[in-house]
Amino acid sequence: MTDTPDHTKWSLPLRRPCSADPRRRRTERALRIGAYALLAVILLAVAMQFQHGTAKRIKDDDPTSKGAMARWRGPFRQFWAGEDIYAVARHPNMPFTVIVLSPLAYLPPAAMAAVLSALKLAVLAASILMAARLAGHGRSGTRDWVVGLALLWSLQLLIGDLQHGKTNTFVLGLLLLHLWLYRMGKDLPAGAALAAAICLKMTPALFVLYWLYQRNWRLLAGVAVAGAVFVVGVPVLAVGPGRYVSLMDSWLNGLVKPGLVEGAWFPIHINQSMSGVMSRYFLVGPNGDIFWNPDDFHVHGQQEQMGWITLVALPAPVVKMMLRCGQVLVVAAIAWAIGWRT
Protein backbone atom coordinates (compact mmCIF):
# COMPACT_ATOMS: atom_id res chain seq x y z
CA MET A 1 0.00 0.00 0.00
CA THR A 2 1.58 3.28 -1.10
CA ASP A 3 0.50 6.88 -0.72
CA THR A 4 -0.17 8.86 -3.85
CA PRO A 5 3.18 10.27 -5.02
CA ASP A 6 3.72 13.94 -4.36
CA HIS A 7 4.48 15.41 -7.80
CA THR A 8 4.13 19.05 -6.77
CA LYS A 9 6.90 21.40 -7.81
CA TRP A 10 9.69 21.42 -5.27
CA SER A 11 9.96 24.36 -2.91
CA LEU A 12 10.87 24.92 0.69
CA PRO A 13 8.23 22.98 2.66
CA LEU A 14 7.64 25.84 5.09
CA ARG A 15 4.88 28.40 5.05
CA ARG A 16 3.45 31.13 7.18
CA PRO A 17 0.21 33.12 7.11
CA CYS A 18 0.76 36.42 5.32
CA SER A 19 -0.50 39.58 6.97
CA ALA A 20 -2.40 42.08 4.86
CA ASP A 21 -0.50 44.95 6.49
CA PRO A 22 2.83 45.49 4.62
CA ARG A 23 4.59 46.80 7.75
CA ARG A 24 3.46 43.83 9.83
CA ARG A 25 4.41 41.50 7.00
CA ARG A 26 7.96 42.88 7.02
CA THR A 27 8.16 42.43 10.80
CA GLU A 28 6.97 38.84 10.53
CA ARG A 29 9.51 38.14 7.81
CA ALA A 30 12.32 39.58 9.93
CA LEU A 31 11.25 37.51 12.95
CA ARG A 32 11.06 34.39 10.80
CA ILE A 33 14.55 34.92 9.38
CA GLY A 34 15.86 35.75 12.85
CA ALA A 35 14.46 32.54 14.35
CA TYR A 36 16.06 30.31 11.73
CA ALA A 37 19.30 32.28 11.96
CA LEU A 38 19.33 31.75 15.73
CA LEU A 39 18.90 28.00 15.22
CA ALA A 40 21.78 28.00 12.74
CA VAL A 41 23.99 29.95 15.17
CA ILE A 42 23.21 27.50 18.01
CA LEU A 43 24.07 24.46 15.92
CA LEU A 44 27.21 26.07 14.50
CA ALA A 45 28.30 27.01 18.03
CA VAL A 46 27.86 23.42 19.17
CA ALA A 47 29.87 22.17 16.18
CA MET A 48 32.64 24.67 16.97
CA GLN A 49 32.62 23.53 20.60
CA PHE A 50 33.10 19.94 19.44
CA GLN A 51 35.94 21.06 17.18
CA HIS A 52 37.56 23.04 19.98
CA GLY A 53 37.28 20.12 22.41
CA THR A 54 38.91 17.76 19.93
CA ALA A 55 41.73 20.22 19.18
CA LYS A 56 42.35 20.78 22.90
CA ARG A 57 42.67 17.07 23.55
CA ILE A 58 45.14 16.80 20.67
CA LYS A 59 47.19 19.72 22.05
CA ASP A 60 47.18 18.28 25.59
CA ASP A 61 47.96 14.77 24.27
CA ASP A 62 44.80 13.55 25.98
CA PRO A 63 44.11 9.94 24.87
CA THR A 64 40.39 10.17 25.68
CA SER A 65 39.39 11.67 22.32
CA LYS A 66 36.14 13.59 22.18
CA GLY A 67 33.20 11.77 20.60
CA ALA A 68 32.27 8.28 19.51
CA MET A 69 33.94 8.59 16.11
CA ALA A 70 37.18 9.65 17.76
CA ARG A 71 37.02 6.63 20.06
CA TRP A 72 36.51 4.37 17.07
CA ARG A 73 39.54 5.63 15.14
CA GLY A 74 41.75 3.03 16.80
CA PRO A 75 39.46 0.03 16.25
CA PHE A 76 38.77 1.07 12.65
CA ARG A 77 42.48 1.13 11.88
CA GLN A 78 42.94 -2.20 13.64
CA PHE A 79 40.14 -3.59 11.46
CA TRP A 80 42.06 -2.73 8.29
CA ALA A 81 45.29 -4.02 9.84
CA GLY A 82 43.71 -7.48 9.92
CA GLU A 83 42.71 -7.63 13.59
CA ASP A 84 39.40 -8.95 14.90
CA ILE A 85 38.08 -5.90 16.75
CA TYR A 86 35.07 -7.87 17.97
CA ALA A 87 37.19 -10.47 19.75
CA VAL A 88 39.25 -7.84 21.61
CA ALA A 89 36.28 -5.76 22.81
CA ARG A 90 32.55 -5.58 22.18
CA HIS A 91 32.81 -3.11 19.34
CA PRO A 92 29.20 -2.18 18.44
CA ASN A 93 29.44 -1.56 14.67
CA MET A 94 28.97 -4.37 12.17
CA PRO A 95 31.64 -4.71 9.44
CA PHE A 96 29.62 -2.74 6.86
CA THR A 97 29.36 0.26 9.19
CA VAL A 98 33.08 0.09 9.95
CA ILE A 99 33.84 0.09 6.21
CA VAL A 100 31.57 3.07 5.49
CA LEU A 101 32.89 5.20 8.35
CA SER A 102 36.55 4.22 7.96
CA PRO A 103 37.56 7.20 5.75
CA LEU A 104 36.96 9.48 8.74
CA ALA A 105 39.32 7.38 10.86
CA TYR A 106 42.25 8.11 8.55
CA LEU A 107 41.87 11.89 8.74
CA PRO A 108 43.83 13.88 11.32
CA PRO A 109 41.65 14.19 14.46
CA ALA A 110 40.96 17.91 13.97
CA ALA A 111 40.03 17.40 10.30
CA MET A 112 37.89 14.40 11.23
CA ALA A 113 35.94 16.48 13.74
CA ALA A 114 35.43 19.28 11.18
CA VAL A 115 34.28 16.93 8.41
CA LEU A 116 32.00 15.02 10.78
CA SER A 117 30.36 18.22 12.04
CA ALA A 118 29.89 19.57 8.50
CA LEU A 119 28.30 16.32 7.34
CA LYS A 120 25.98 16.21 10.33
CA LEU A 121 24.87 19.82 9.89
CA ALA A 122 24.10 19.15 6.22
CA VAL A 123 22.17 15.98 7.09
CA LEU A 124 20.30 17.85 9.83
CA ALA A 125 19.26 20.62 7.45
CA ALA A 126 18.03 18.06 4.91
CA SER A 127 16.22 16.18 7.70
CA ILE A 128 14.34 19.31 8.80
CA LEU A 129 13.18 19.96 5.23
CA MET A 130 12.15 16.33 4.68
CA ALA A 131 10.26 16.25 7.99
CA ALA A 132 8.44 19.48 7.09
CA ARG A 133 7.56 18.06 3.68
CA LEU A 134 6.25 14.83 5.24
CA ALA A 135 4.20 16.72 7.82
CA GLY A 136 2.63 18.78 5.04
CA HIS A 137 0.97 15.70 3.50
CA GLY A 138 1.29 17.11 -0.02
CA ARG A 139 -0.02 20.54 0.89
CA SER A 140 1.85 23.76 0.20
CA GLY A 141 3.94 23.43 3.35
CA THR A 142 4.11 23.10 7.11
CA ARG A 143 3.53 26.17 9.25
CA ASP A 144 6.60 27.73 10.82
CA TRP A 145 5.33 27.40 14.37
CA VAL A 146 4.90 23.63 13.92
CA VAL A 147 8.47 23.28 12.64
CA GLY A 148 9.74 25.56 15.41
CA LEU A 149 7.94 23.59 18.13
CA ALA A 150 9.35 20.31 16.80
CA LEU A 151 12.88 21.75 16.71
CA LEU A 152 12.54 23.18 20.21
CA TRP A 153 11.33 19.80 21.49
CA SER A 154 14.26 17.94 19.91
CA LEU A 155 16.97 20.60 20.26
CA GLN A 156 18.63 19.02 23.30
CA LEU A 157 18.92 15.66 21.52
CA LEU A 158 20.35 17.27 18.38
CA ILE A 159 22.87 19.31 20.37
CA GLY A 160 23.90 16.22 22.36
CA ASP A 161 24.57 14.26 19.19
CA LEU A 162 26.68 17.07 17.78
CA GLN A 163 28.60 17.53 21.01
CA HIS A 164 29.48 13.87 21.42
CA GLY A 165 30.35 13.03 17.82
CA LYS A 166 27.82 10.22 17.50
CA THR A 167 26.07 8.86 14.40
CA ASN A 168 22.44 9.36 15.46
CA THR A 169 22.02 12.34 13.11
CA PHE A 170 22.83 10.06 10.17
CA VAL A 171 20.27 7.54 11.42
CA LEU A 172 17.67 10.33 11.62
CA GLY A 173 18.51 11.47 8.09
CA LEU A 174 18.22 7.95 6.65
CA LEU A 175 14.91 7.33 8.40
CA LEU A 176 13.42 10.55 7.09
CA LEU A 177 14.84 9.83 3.65
CA HIS A 178 13.12 6.45 3.65
CA LEU A 179 9.79 8.03 4.64
CA TRP A 180 10.18 10.83 2.09
CA LEU A 181 10.98 8.35 -0.70
CA TYR A 182 7.96 6.29 0.33
CA ARG A 183 5.77 9.40 0.14
CA MET A 184 7.17 10.03 -3.35
CA GLY A 185 6.10 6.53 -4.40
CA LYS A 186 9.66 5.12 -4.57
CA ASP A 187 9.30 2.07 -2.36
CA LEU A 188 12.46 0.19 -3.36
CA PRO A 189 14.84 3.12 -2.67
CA ALA A 190 12.88 3.76 0.54
CA GLY A 191 13.62 0.20 1.63
CA ALA A 192 17.32 0.67 0.83
CA ALA A 193 17.46 3.82 2.99
CA LEU A 194 15.77 1.96 5.85
CA ALA A 195 18.26 -0.91 5.51
CA ALA A 196 21.15 1.56 5.75
CA ALA A 197 19.63 3.07 8.92
CA ILE A 198 19.29 -0.40 10.44
CA CYS A 199 22.96 -1.09 9.71
CA LEU A 200 23.93 2.03 11.65
CA LYS A 201 21.63 1.27 14.59
CA MET A 202 19.25 -1.66 15.06
CA THR A 203 16.35 0.36 16.50
CA PRO A 204 15.01 1.46 13.05
CA ALA A 205 14.23 -2.22 12.40
CA LEU A 206 10.97 -1.48 14.25
CA PHE A 207 9.79 0.12 10.99
CA VAL A 208 9.94 -3.34 9.40
CA LEU A 209 7.07 -4.39 11.69
CA TYR A 210 5.06 -1.40 10.48
CA TRP A 211 5.62 -2.20 6.81
CA LEU A 212 4.72 -5.84 7.46
CA TYR A 213 1.47 -4.64 8.97
CA GLN A 214 0.91 -2.38 5.95
CA ARG A 215 1.75 -5.32 3.62
CA ASN A 216 4.09 -3.11 1.63
CA TRP A 217 6.00 -6.01 0.09
CA ARG A 218 7.82 -3.81 -2.42
CA LEU A 219 9.39 -1.65 0.29
CA LEU A 220 10.21 -4.75 2.36
CA ALA A 221 11.87 -6.25 -0.70
CA GLY A 222 14.03 -3.13 -0.90
CA VAL A 223 15.00 -3.62 2.75
CA ALA A 224 15.88 -7.28 2.17
CA VAL A 225 17.89 -6.77 -1.03
CA ALA A 226 19.74 -3.68 0.20
CA GLY A 227 20.29 -5.31 3.59
CA ALA A 228 21.90 -8.32 1.93
CA VAL A 229 24.16 -6.04 -0.11
CA PHE A 230 25.13 -3.96 2.93
CA VAL A 231 25.54 -6.75 5.46
CA VAL A 232 27.07 -9.40 3.19
CA GLY A 233 28.04 -8.10 -0.25
CA VAL A 234 30.07 -5.00 0.60
CA PRO A 235 32.09 -6.60 3.46
CA VAL A 236 32.83 -9.73 1.41
CA LEU A 237 34.20 -7.59 -1.41
CA ALA A 238 36.21 -5.49 1.06
CA VAL A 239 37.79 -8.16 3.28
CA GLY A 240 37.15 -11.48 1.53
CA PRO A 241 34.70 -14.30 2.36
CA GLY A 242 36.85 -16.08 4.95
CA ARG A 243 37.59 -13.04 7.08
CA TYR A 244 34.02 -11.79 6.72
CA VAL A 245 32.66 -15.05 8.18
CA SER A 246 35.14 -14.85 11.07
CA LEU A 247 34.28 -11.21 11.83
CA MET A 248 30.53 -11.75 11.71
CA ASP A 249 30.87 -14.81 13.94
CA SER A 250 32.74 -12.72 16.53
CA TRP A 251 30.26 -9.85 16.27
CA LEU A 252 27.17 -12.05 16.55
CA ASN A 253 28.51 -14.30 19.33
CA GLY A 254 30.16 -11.49 21.27
CA LEU A 255 27.43 -8.85 21.17
CA VAL A 256 24.17 -9.84 19.48
CA LYS A 257 23.61 -13.41 20.68
CA PRO A 258 24.36 -12.72 24.38
CA GLY A 259 21.90 -9.84 24.41
CA LEU A 260 19.09 -11.45 22.38
CA VAL A 261 19.36 -15.09 23.47
CA GLU A 262 21.40 -15.39 26.65
CA GLY A 263 20.00 -12.42 28.55
CA ALA A 264 23.31 -10.57 29.00
CA TRP A 265 22.95 -7.19 30.68
CA PHE A 266 25.85 -5.30 29.07
CA PRO A 267 25.77 -2.69 31.87
CA ILE A 268 28.60 -0.53 30.49
CA HIS A 269 27.69 3.15 30.40
CA ILE A 270 27.62 3.44 26.60
CA ASN A 271 24.81 0.86 26.44
CA GLN A 272 21.64 2.97 26.30
CA SER A 273 19.28 0.03 25.82
CA MET A 274 16.55 -0.73 28.34
CA SER A 275 18.46 -3.70 29.79
CA GLY A 276 21.68 -1.70 30.14
CA VAL A 277 19.98 1.20 31.90
CA MET A 278 17.95 -1.00 34.27
CA SER A 279 20.98 -3.09 35.20
CA ARG A 280 22.96 0.03 36.08
CA TYR A 281 20.17 1.45 38.23
CA PHE A 282 18.86 -1.68 39.96
CA LEU A 283 21.73 -4.20 40.13
CA VAL A 284 25.08 -4.25 41.91
CA GLY A 285 28.20 -6.28 41.30
CA PRO A 286 29.47 -7.55 37.93
CA ASN A 287 26.12 -7.00 36.19
CA GLY A 288 25.38 -3.67 37.80
CA ASP A 289 27.10 -0.36 38.32
CA ILE A 290 29.92 -0.59 35.77
CA PHE A 291 30.95 2.71 34.22
CA TRP A 292 33.90 1.67 32.05
CA ASN A 293 34.58 -0.09 28.80
CA PRO A 294 37.91 -0.90 27.06
CA ASP A 295 36.56 0.18 23.68
CA ASP A 296 35.94 3.69 25.01
CA PHE A 297 39.55 4.69 25.40
CA HIS A 298 42.89 4.12 23.71
CA VAL A 299 44.59 3.55 27.07
CA HIS A 300 42.98 0.21 27.95
CA GLY A 301 43.37 -0.59 31.63
CA GLN A 302 44.63 2.81 32.77
CA GLN A 303 41.30 4.26 33.94
CA GLU A 304 39.79 3.73 37.32
CA GLN A 305 36.58 1.70 37.18
CA MET A 306 33.95 4.17 38.30
CA GLY A 307 30.63 3.06 39.77
CA TRP A 308 27.23 4.18 38.52
CA ILE A 309 24.91 5.15 41.36
CA THR A 310 22.48 2.29 41.95
CA LEU A 311 19.08 3.70 42.87
CA VAL A 312 17.72 0.54 44.50
CA ALA A 313 19.55 -2.80 44.75
CA LEU A 314 17.08 -5.49 43.64
CA PRO A 315 17.45 -9.22 42.94
CA ALA A 316 18.21 -10.07 39.31
CA PRO A 317 14.90 -12.00 38.77
CA VAL A 318 12.91 -8.95 39.90
CA VAL A 319 14.83 -6.66 37.54
CA LYS A 320 14.33 -9.13 34.68
CA MET A 321 10.58 -9.14 35.35
CA MET A 322 10.57 -5.32 35.33
CA LEU A 323 12.50 -5.42 32.04
CA ARG A 324 10.02 -7.83 30.44
CA CYS A 325 7.10 -5.64 31.55
CA GLY A 326 8.80 -2.61 30.03
CA GLN A 327 9.36 -4.49 26.76
CA VAL A 328 5.69 -5.53 26.67
CA LEU A 329 4.66 -1.90 27.15
CA VAL A 330 6.91 -0.81 24.27
CA VAL A 331 5.45 -3.47 21.95
CA ALA A 332 1.91 -2.52 23.05
CA ALA A 333 2.61 1.16 22.32
CA ILE A 334 3.93 0.30 18.86
CA ALA A 335 0.90 -1.91 18.19
CA TRP A 336 -1.46 0.87 19.24
CA ALA A 337 0.39 3.41 17.10
CA ILE A 338 0.10 1.37 13.91
CA GLY A 339 -3.55 0.47 14.43
CA TRP A 340 -3.71 -2.90 16.22
CA ARG A 341 -6.37 -1.63 18.58
CA THR A 342 -9.12 -3.61 20.23
N, C-alpha and C positions, 0 to 999 in steps of 0.2 A: 504494500500500500504506500503510495507516494503522493505527497502534496503536489498541487499544480505548480509547475515551474514558474519562477518569478522572472519574466522577460522584460520587466520595466527597465528603462534607460538608467544606467548607473549614475548615482549621485551620492553625496554624503547622506547617510541614513539618519539625519538629525533634523528636527524641525522645531519651530517655535511659533506661537501665535503672534501675528503682526498687529501692532497697534495702529489705529488710524491717525493718531497724532504724530507728525514727523519728528518732533522733538523727543517725544517719549520713545519712538522707535529707535532713534539714535542712541538714547540712554540704554535701552534694552540690548542693543547690539554691542555696545561697549562693555556692559556687564557680562554678556555671554562670552565675548572674546577674553575678558579678564578672568573669568572662571576657568576656561580651558587653559589659558596661559598659566594660571596658578597651579593647576594640576601638572602641567608639563614641568614647571619649575620644581615642584616637590619631587617628582620622579627623577629628574636630572640631578637634583641635590643628593638623593639617595644613591644614585649610580656613582656620583663623584665621591661620596663617602666610602662606598665599597672600594673604589679605585684607590683612594687615599689609604684605607686600612691595609690593602694588599701591598702597596708601595712601602708603607711603614714597616710591615713585617719583613719585607725583603731587606730594607735598610738596616733593621735591627738584627738580621739573621735569625728571625723567629721561625722555628720549624713548624709551628701550628698555623699553617696558611689559612687565610680567610676564605670561607665558603666551601661548599661541597665539591665544586669542580677543582678547586685548588687542592683539596685533600685527595682527589682521585688522580692527580697528575702522576704520582708515583706508581700506583697500581696499573694505570693505563700503559705506562712505559714498560713495566714489568710484563704486561700482557704481550706486547710486541717483542719483548726479549725472549719469549718462549716459556715464561713461567705460568704456573696455574694459580692465578690470583684468588680463585675460589677455595683452593685447598689451604692457602696460608691464612686467610681471614674470610669472613662472610661478606665478601664484596656484593653489593645489592644488584648491580647492573648485569643483565644478560650479555652474552658476547656481541650481539648486534648493536646494543646501545654503546658498549665500549668502543666498537669500531666507528660508529657515527660521531661520537664525541672526542675521539682521539686527536684530531687536528688541533684542538684547543690545548691539549696536554703538551704539545711540542712547541708552543709559543712561550716566550719569556713570561713570567708570572704577571708583570704589569700589563703587557700586551694582551695576555689572556683575559685579565679582568676587564680591560677596555672593550675587547671584542665581544665578550659575553654580555656585558651591560648593553652595548649597542644592539646586539641581536635581540635581547629581551625587551628593550624599549620598542623596537620595531614590531616584534610579535605582539606586544601589549597594545600598541596603537591599532594594529590590524584586528586584534581580538575585540576591542571596544567597538569598532565599526561593524564587524560581523555580528556581534551581539545586538547592536542597535538595529541592524537590518533584520535579524531574526525576530526581534520583539515587535517590529513593525508589521509583520504578517502580510507583506506585499503592499502595504499602504505607502504613502509618501515619505514616511519617516517616523522616528520615535521622538517624543517630546524631550526637550532638554532636561527638564526636571526629573524625568524618569531615569535618563542616563546618569545625571548627577547623583541621584539617590543611590543608584546601584554602585557607582564608583565610590561614594562615601562609605557605603556598607562594606565594600571589599578592599578599601584603601590599605588597611593595616596588613592584610594578607599579601597584597601586591608589594608593599614596601618591604615586608619581611623576606619575601622571595628574592627581591633585588639585593637586600642587605647581606643575605647569607649565600649568595651565589648558587642557588639551587636550580632545578630544572622544571619546577612546577609551572612557570610561565609558558614553557614550550608545550607542556601537557594541555594547559588551558587553550592555547592557540590551536592545537591539533583537534581538540574536541569541538571547538567552535567552527573550525574549518569543516569538520565532518558533518555538523548540523547544517551549515550554510550550503555545502554541496548537495546535501539531501534536499534542502528546500529548493535548490535550483534544478532538481530532477536528475542529478548525477549520482546515482546510488553506488555504483562500483568505486569511483574515486572517493566517495564518502566512507565506504568500508575500508579503503586503504588508509585514509587519514585516521580512522578509529583504531586500526591495527597498529599504526605507528605510535599512537598515544598509549596503547596497552603495553607496547614494548618499553616505553619510558617509565610507566608506572602501572601496576596491575589494576588499580581501582577503576579506570575507565571501562574495564571488561563488564561492569554492571550494565552498560548500554547494550551489550549483547543480549541480555535478558529482555530488555525492552523491545529490541528488534525481533526477537523470537516471538514475543507476544503480538507484535504488529504483523508477523508473518511476512516481513520484508526480506524474502530469500535472496533477492539480487544484492542488497546491501550486505547481508551476511556472507554471501559468496565473495564479495570484495574483501571482507574481513579475513575470511579463510585463506584466499589466494595470496593476498598481500602479507598476511601473517606467516604463511609458509615461506614466502620469499625473504621476509625480514628475519625470521627466527632460524631458518635453515639455510636458504640459498646464499644470502650474502656472507654469513660466517664461513660456510664451507668454501666459497671462492676465496675468502681472505686468508684462512688459516689451514685449509685442507680438511678432508673428511675425518681422518684419524684424530687430529687434535681437537676438532670441533666436538666429536663424540666424548672425548675425555673431559673437555671443559664443561659441556652441558651436564655430564654425569656429576661433576663436582658441584656445579651450581644447584642442580635439582636436589641432590642428596644432602648438600650442606646447608641450604637455605629454604627451599620450597617444601620439600618432603617433610622435614621436621615440623614446620609450622602448620602445614595442611593436614598431615596424617598422624604425626606423633605427638602433637599437642605441645611443642616447645614454646616457651614464653618469649624468648629473645628480649630480655628486659633492658638491653642497652639503650642509652638515651636517644639515639638517632632513630629508634624504632617507634614510629608514631601510630602504629596500629592499635586496635582496641586491646589486644592481648598484652602488648608491650606496656601500654599506659597502665592497665589495671594491675599488672604484675609489679610495676614500680611503686604503685600507691598502696597496695594491699598485701604484698608479700615481703618477707625478709629472707636473708641468706642468699644462696647462689642464684635463685630464680627471682630475687626481689630487687633491692635498691642499688643496682649497678649503674654507675654513671661513667662508663669508660669503654672504649672499643679500640683494638689495635689498628683498625682500618682508618680511624679518625686522624691519626697523626703519623708523621714520618719517623718519630722517635719512639718506636714501639718499646714499651716497658719502662720508659723514663718518667711517666706521669703517675702521680698518686691516684689510687682508685678512690674516687669520691662517692659518697653515698647519697642517693636520692631520698628525700624525706618521705618515709612511709606514713601515710595518714592513719591507717588502722591495720594492725597485723592480724590477718585472718588465715584460717587453714586453707591450703591449696584447693581442696574440693569445693569449699564455699565460693572461692574466687572463680573457679571454673564454672560453677552454676550461675554466678552473676554474669560471667562472660557470655555463656550460652543465652541467657535471657536478653542481654544486650543485642546479640546477633539476631535473635528472633524479632526483636523490635525493629532493627534495621531492615530486615527482609519484609516485615509487615508494612513498614513505611513505604518501601519501594513498590510493593504490590498495590497499596492504596493509590500511590501517585500515578501508576500506569493504568489503573482502572479495574483491578481485581477486587471489586468491592462487593460486599454481601448486602 
